[in-house]
Amino acid sequence: MDEPTTTRRRLLGTAGAAIGLGTAGCIGSSGQGGQGTNNTGGTTNLSKQENKVAFLNDRSARDTWEAAAKEFNNNSDYTVEITWVPKGTSTNEQLAKMRSAGNLPALVFETSSDCYNETRKGRTEPLTDVVDELGVKNTVPVDGDAYMVPAVASPLTMIYRSDIVKGNPRTREEWQSEAKRIQDQEGQAAYAVPTGRTNAATTHMNQSLWNGGVDLYSGSGTDIEVVFDKGENRKRAVQTLKWLQEMDELGPKASGWEWGDCTNALIQNQLVGWAGLGGLAIQEIQANRPDLTSKFTPAPYPVASGQDPSQWWSYFEGIYAYKKADNVKGGKEFIKFFMQSDYYFKYLRETAPFSFPTSKKGIQDERYRKAEIYNAVPKFLDVVESNWDQMAPVLNTGDNGKPNALAANAYSQQLYGQAASELLYGNRSPEETVDWLAKQLRNL
């Protein structure tokens, strides 16, 4: 999985009460009967309860979701009832319980990888018409159809203190030179290289290899070949690992660090730059050190000289539909209602800039751009908008942007983060680390 449920809970756990996970509960309202179609093609009065759309949700902003469902229910023949995943239970665990009870939800809020895994099992309903109508990214493309309507994009960005970092470093060489200067003149660390079985380390290693011009895989779906340890890819992968070794010597030792550890180092003036979920870090900085917020500048991850990475990793979460559930048609209507409503932009603003819309049109919408945080860091909108076409989840790293089951599973196993540990703490050379990681991936 590229963005497993555990990832989301760890991320949300560091972001404060505004994006905390909710406990179990549901909403819904009874109402007047609507019109339905019977088996003979005629019409019959159906109660709103019979037209119930069950929606399993594991997200923040419960009040906003519930208010949206209430308005939809008052103006529709369908009744959306939201069931919140109980605290301490994963979405997959809750789904298993609902399947065994014969009570499948029509809609599920999940990651693109989880949607893909369910799609491979033949359980999901295509949402191509909804994706096309809304103009959002197709994050789960399978055989010409779209199986998820993404609601949240969380792009990875480099952020750094523009009052300390000189110039506009973009290449690895520029960052390495600046890190040496900052260490000598400022007595601080410029760049952290996280390691271990953490999402921070896995994300950082993945994007670093891509930004080094390394093709990690060939193929798509489950027909994937590992190729980064061969030919020119191997040479570039080794160069990437050598650069990480050198940057690690100039930064804080970040073994086992999660997102929150890196953010705390920024807040405590121990670190001046970080490559990760920049929006989440800015949100935390704004809450704890608002005097620092405007000093940070967003940028792409450092890139190897001469390389123009074609992929920018972003987390995508959204809604998919179970084809054997009741009232999937009503579920589609609710998705379209919510994604075009003020509720959607309110929901995003409540966690901004951690959560971006999933279309360029949405990013440009004033209902999103007016989020107060962008008064302090307007460049976040600019950098995401200008790089929007490159952004995709790790799931879509197969040939021609198709799903890549191996990449998704490698992320859930956090193999790339483990590889960083093997390199920096396991006494493996860059060449040995490439071989170790290739073997682990092929064993999947």
C-alpha positions in Angstrom: 0.0 0.0 0.0 1.3 3.4 -0.8 -0.5 5.3 1.9 -1.6 2.7 4.4 -4.2 3.4 7.1 -1.3 3.3 9.7 0.4 6.1 7.8 -2.7 8.3 7.9 -3.2 7.7 11.6 0.4 8.6 12.4 0.2 11.7 10.3 -3.1 12.8 11.7 -1.9 12.1 15.2 0.8 14.8 15.0 -1.5 17.5 13.5 -3.5 18.3 16.6 -7.2 18.1 17.4 -8.2 19.8 14.2 -7.5 16.7 12.3 -7.8 14.0 15.0 -9.5 10.7 14.3 -13.0 10.2 15.5 -14.6 7.4 17.4 -17.4 5.2 16.3 -20.7 6.7 15.4 -23.2 7.2 12.6 -25.6 9.8 11.4 -28.7 9.7 9.3 -32.2 10.9 9.2 -35.5 9.5 8.3 -37.6 11.4 5.8 -40.4 11.3 3.3 -40.5 8.5 0.8 -38.8 8.9 -2.6 -39.5 7.4 -5.9 -37.8 4.1 -6.9 -38.1 1.6 -9.7 -39.6 -1.9 -9.2 -38.7 -5.1 -11.1 -41.4 -4.5 -13.6 -40.2 -1.1 -14.6 -42.9 0.8 -12.8 -42.5 3.2 -9.9 -43.1 2.5 -6.3 -42.8 4.6 -3.1 -39.7 3.6 -1.2 -38.8 4.9 2.2 -35.6 6.8 2.7 -34.4 4.0 5.0 -34.6 1.6 2.0 -32.5 4.0 0.0 -29.8 4.2 2.7 -26.3 4.8 1.5 -23.8 3.4 4.0 -20.5 5.3 4.1 -17.5 4.1 6.0 -15.2 7.0 6.9 -12.0 7.3 8.8 -11.3 11.0 8.3 -11.2 14.2 10.2 -13.7 17.1 10.3 -16.6 15.0 11.4 -18.9 18.0 11.9 -18.4 19.0 8.3 -19.0 15.6 6.8 -22.1 15.2 8.9 -23.5 18.6 7.9 -22.9 17.8 4.3 -24.8 14.5 4.7 -27.7 16.2 6.4 -28.1 18.7 3.6 -27.8 16.0 1.0 -30.4 13.8 2.8 -32.9 16.7 3.0 -32.7 17.3 -0.8 -32.4 13.7 -2.1 -34.2 10.5 -2.4 -31.3 8.9 -0.7 -30.1 8.9 2.9 -26.4 8.9 3.6 -25.4 7.3 6.9 -21.7 7.7 7.9 -20.1 5.1 10.1 -16.8 6.2 11.6 -14.1 3.6 11.9 -13.7 2.9 15.7 -10.5 4.2 17.2 -7.9 1.5 17.3 -9.4 -0.4 14.4 -8.2 -0.2 10.8 -10.5 0.4 7.9 -9.7 -3.0 6.6 -10.6 -4.6 9.9 -13.9 -2.8 10.0 -14.7 -3.8 6.4 -14.0 -7.4 7.2 -16.6 -7.2 10.0 -19.1 -5.6 7.8 -18.6 -8.1 5.0 -19.0 -11.1 7.3 -22.3 -9.5 8.6 -23.5 -9.0 5.0 -23.6 -5.2 5.6 -21.3 -3.8 3.0 -21.0 0.0 2.8 -21.7 1.6 -0.6 -18.9 4.1 -0.1 -15.5 3.8 1.7 -13.0 6.5 2.4 -9.5 5.0 1.9 -6.1 5.2 0.2 -5.6 4.6 -3.5 -3.6 1.4 -2.8 -6.4 -0.1 -0.6 -8.9 0.7 -3.4 -6.6 -1.0 -5.9 -6.3 -4.1 -3.8 -10.1 -4.3 -3.5 -10.5 -3.7 -7.2 -8.1 -6.5 -8.0 -10.5 -8.8 -6.1 -13.4 -7.6 -8.2 -15.2 -5.9 -5.3 -15.4 -2.3 -6.5 -17.6 -0.3 -8.8 -16.1 1.9 -11.5 -16.5 5.6 -10.8 -15.2 6.8 -14.2 -18.2 9.0 -14.9 -17.8 10.8 -11.5 -14.0 11.3 -12.0 -14.6 12.7 -15.5 -17.4 15.0 -14.4 -15.4 16.4 -11.5 -12.1 16.6 -13.4 -10.1 15.1 -10.5 -7.0 12.9 -11.0 -7.5 9.3 -11.8 -5.5 7.7 -9.0 -6.7 4.1 -9.5 -6.8 3.5 -13.3 -7.6 -0.1 -14.2 -8.5 -1.3 -17.8 -9.6 2.2 -18.9 -11.8 2.9 -15.9 -11.4 5.0 -12.7 -12.1 3.3 -9.4 -11.5 6.0 -6.9 -12.6 9.7 -6.6 -9.7 11.2 -4.8 -10.7 13.9 -2.2 -7.3 14.7 -0.7 -3.9 15.3 -2.1 -0.9 15.8 0.2 2.1 16.6 -2.0 5.7 16.0 -0.7 7.7 19.2 -0.6 11.1 20.4 0.7 10.7 23.3 3.1 13.6 25.4 4.4 14.4 28.6 6.3 14.9 31.2 3.7 16.4 33.5 6.3 19.3 31.0 6.9 19.6 29.1 3.6 21.3 31.3 1.0 20.3 31.4 -2.6 17.8 29.0 -4.1 19.3 25.5 -3.8 17.7 22.9 -6.0 20.4 20.4 -6.9 22.0 17.9 -4.6 25.4 19.6 -5.1 23.9 23.0 -4.1 22.3 21.5 -1.0 25.4 19.7 0.0 27.5 22.9 -0.3 24.9 24.9 1.6 24.7 22.2 4.4 28.4 22.5 4.9 28.2 26.3 5.2 25.3 26.2 7.6 27.1 23.7 9.8 30.2 25.8 9.9 28.7 29.3 10.2 25.3 28.8 11.8 26.0 25.7 14.0 22.8 24.1 12.8 21.8 21.1 10.6 20.5 21.9 7.1 19.0 18.5 6.1 17.8 15.4 7.9 18.1 11.9 6.3 15.5 9.7 8.2 16.0 6.0 8.4 14.2 2.9 9.8 10.8 1.4 9.4 9.0 4.7 9.3 6.9 6.4 6.7 9.3 9.4 6.7 12.3 7.3 5.8 10.5 5.2 3.2 9.1 8.3 1.5 12.4 10.1 1.5 14.3 7.2 0.0 11.7 6.6 -2.7 11.6 10.2 -3.8 15.4 10.6 -3.6 15.9 7.6 -6.0 13.3 9.0 -8.4 15.0 12.5 -8.2 18.3 10.7 -9.1 16.9 9.5 -12.4 16.5 5.9 -11.2 13.8 3.8 -12.9 12.9 1.4 -10.0 10.5 -0.8 -11.9 9.3 -2.0 -15.3 5.8 -3.3 -16.0 2.5 -2.6 -14.4 -0.1 -4.2 -12.1 1.3 -7.4 -10.7 3.6 -8.0 -13.7 6.5 -5.9 -12.3 10.2 -6.4 -12.7 12.8 -4.7 -10.4 15.3 -2.9 -12.6 17.1 -0.4 -10.4 20.0 -2.7 -9.8 20.8 -3.0 -13.5 22.9 -1.0 -15.9 22.6 2.8 -15.8 19.9 2.6 -13.1 22.4 0.9 -10.8 25.0 3.6 -11.3 22.4 6.3 -10.5 21.1 4.4 -7.5 24.6 4.1 -6.1 25.2 7.8 -6.7 22.0 8.6 -4.8 23.0 6.5 -1.8 26.5 8.1 -1.7 24.8 11.6 -1.6 22.6 10.4 1.3 25.6 9.2 3.2 27.3 12.6 2.8 24.2 14.6 3.8 23.8 12.4 6.8 27.2 13.4 8.0 26.1 17.0 7.9 22.7 16.6 9.6 21.1 15.3 12.8 21.1 11.5 13.1 17.5 10.7 12.2 17.3 6.9 12.8 13.7 5.9 13.5 12.4 9.5 13.2 8.9 10.0 12.1 7.3 13.1 10.6 6.8 14.7 14.0 10.4 14.3 15.0 11.6 16.3 12.0 8.9 18.9 12.5 9.9 19.3 16.2 13.6 19.8 15.1 12.4 22.6 12.8 10.4 24.2 15.6 13.3 24.0 18.1 15.8 25.6 15.7 17.8 22.4 15.4 17.1 22.0 11.7 16.6 24.5 8.9 15.4 22.3 6.1 13.3 19.2 5.7 12.1 17.1 2.7 8.7 15.5 3.6 5.1 16.5 4.0 5.9 20.2 4.0 2.3 21.2 4.5 2.0 19.2 7.7 5.2 20.7 9.0 4.0 24.2 8.3 0.8 23.5 10.1 2.6 22.4 13.2 5.0 25.3 13.0 2.1 27.8 12.7 0.5 26.3 15.8 3.7 26.3 17.9 6.0 29.0 16.4 3.9 31.4 14.3 6.9 33.7 14.2 8.8 31.1 12.1 6.0 30.3 9.6 6.7 33.0 7.0 10.4 32.3 7.0 9.9 28.9 5.3 10.0 28.4 1.6 8.6 25.3 -0.2 10.5 23.6 -3.0 10.8 20.3 -4.8 13.1 17.6 -3.3 16.8 18.1 -4.2 17.5 16.7 -7.6 20.6 15.2 -9.2 22.3 17.5 -11.7 21.0 17.0 -15.2 17.8 15.1 -14.0 14.3 16.3 -14.4 12.2 13.9 -12.4 8.9 12.9 -14.1 7.2 11.9 -11.0 6.4 13.8 -7.8 5.0 11.7 -5.0 1.8 12.8 -3.3 -0.5 11.0 -1.0 -4.0 10.6 -2.4 -7.0 9.5 -0.4 -10.6 9.4 -1.5 -13.8 7.4 -1.9 -14.4 4.1 -3.7 -17.6 2.1 -4.1 -18.6 -1.5 -3.5 -20.5 -2.9 -6.4 -22.5 -5.4 -4.4 -23.6 -2.8 -1.8 -27.0 -1.2 -1.7 -27.6 2.1 -3.4 -24.2 2.8 -5.1 -26.1 5.1 -7.4 -27.0 7.3 -4.5 -23.5 7.1 -3.3 -22.3 8.5 -6.6 -24.7 11.4 -6.2 -23.4 12.2 -2.8 -19.8 12.2 -3.9 -20.6 14.7 -6.7 -22.6 16.8 -4.2 -19.9 16.9 -1.6 -16.9 17.5 -3.9 -18.6 20.5 -5.5 -20.0 22.0 -2.3 -18.7 24.5 0.2 -18.5 21.6 2.6 -15.6 20.1 0.7 -13.5 23.3 0.7 -14.3 23.9 4.4 -13.2 20.3 5.1 -9.9 21.0 3.3 -9.3 24.4 4.9 -9.7 22.8 8.3 -6.5 20.9 7.7 -4.8 23.2 5.2 -2.1 23.1 4.0 -1.9 19.4 4.7 -4.8 18.7 2.4 -5.0 20.0 -1.2 -7.9 19.6 -3.6 -7.4 16.8 -6.2 -7.8 19.0 -9.3 -6.0 22.1 -10.5 -9.4 23.8 -10.8 -9.9 23.0 -7.1 -6.6 24.5 -6.1 -7.5 27.7 -8.0 -10.9 27.9 -6.4 -11.1 30.9 -4.0 -13.0 28.7 -1.5 -9.7 26.9 -1.0 -7.2 29.7 -1.7 -8.7 31.9 1.0 -7.4 29.6 3.8 -5.7 31.9 6.3 -2.5 29.9 6.4 -1.7 31.0 2.8 -1.4 34.6 3.9 1.8 33.5 5.6 3.0 30.9 3.0 1.4 31.8 -0.4 4.2 30.0 -2.2 2.8 26.6 -1.2 -0.1 27.1 -3.6 2.3 28.2 -6.3 4.7 25.2 -6.1 1.8 22.7 -6.0 -0.1 24.3 -8.8 3.0 24.6 -11.1 4.0 20.9 -10.5 0.5 19.5 -10.5 0.7 17.4 -13.6 3.7 15.5 -12.3 2.1 14.5 -9.0 0.9 10.9 -8.5 0.7 8.3 -5.8 3.4 5.6 -5.5 0.7 3.2 -6.7 0.9 4.7 -10.2 4.5 4.0 -10.9 3.9 1.3 -13.4 4.5 1.8 -17.1 2.6 4.8 -18.4 1.3 5.7 -15.0 -0.5 2.4 -14.4 -0.9 0.8 -11.0 2.2 -0.9 -9.5 1.3 -3.6 -7.0 4.9 -4.2 -6.0 5.6 -0.6 -5.2 2.5 -0.4 -3.1 3.4 -3.5 -1.1 7.0 -2.3 -0.8 5.7 0.9 0.8 3.5 -1.0 3.3 6.5 -3.1 4.2 8.6 0.2 4.5 11.5 -1.6 2.7 13.0 1.7 1.4 13.2 3.1 5.0 14.9 -0.2 6.1 17.4 0.2 3.2 18.3 3.7 4.5 19.1 2.0 7.9 21.2 -0.7 6.2 23.2 2.1 4.4 23.7 4.4 7.3 23.7 2.1 10.3 24.1 -1.4 9.0 27.7 -1.0 7.6 26.6 -1.7 4.1 28.2 0.2 1.2 25.9 1.9 -1.4 26.5 -1.0 -3.8 25.7 -3.5 -1.1 22.6 -1.6 -0.1 21.3 -1.6 -3.7 21.7 -5.4 -3.8 20.0 -5.8 -0.4 17.0 -3.7 -1.4 16.7 -5.4 -4.8 16.7 -8.8 -3.1 14.0 -7.8 -0.6 11.8 -6.4 -3.3 12.1 -9.6 -5.4 11.2 -11.6 -2.3 7.8 -9.8 -2.2 
